[in-house]
């Protein structure tokens, strides 16, 4: 049975993506003073997702690889904006809103195949909740509304749960010894002799 490369993402970029979203949700809903933890969670996720996404693409898993790499590189930009941007006095509510709201189009474009190909509620739920998170957070930078803040935090946690569910499925496949573990040997078997 051939492995479906479009729905078997790498584990570590998903775990780190979910981690950064969980920290964001905690900062927005429970611990407003956790901004320092959030900045470093963003950095860790940016590095992990960028590397993981490029690795997935190199393995032929271009859809999930492109999704993870896009968010990873976007998170790296957010990290730079939150650190260097403050030093250079570039951070304004309008700048943050623009940075977030412009991501809505890539989310829709990247999410379209997940719905068209009925890839599962986990990935569809992740795209819906990520869209809502970015929308609520982006508008909240301008309006500073407590309800939008709560909605963004709840969307972050929902996104984290969906993304961690995807990672858990891959971890389960490894622990059961299914196709993910067998992929390298399949690749060796299918190589043409020279």
Secondary structure, DSSP 8 states (H G I E B T S, - for coil): ----TTS---HHHHHHHHHHHHHHHHHHHT-TTTHHHHHHHHHHHHHHHHHHHHHHHHTT-HHHHHHHHHHHHHHHHHHHHHHHHHHTT---HHHHHHHHHTHHHHHHHHHHHHHHTT--HHHHHHHHHHHHHHHHHHHHHHH--HHHHHHHHHHHHHHHHHHHHHHHHHHHHHHTT-HHHHHHHHHHHTS---
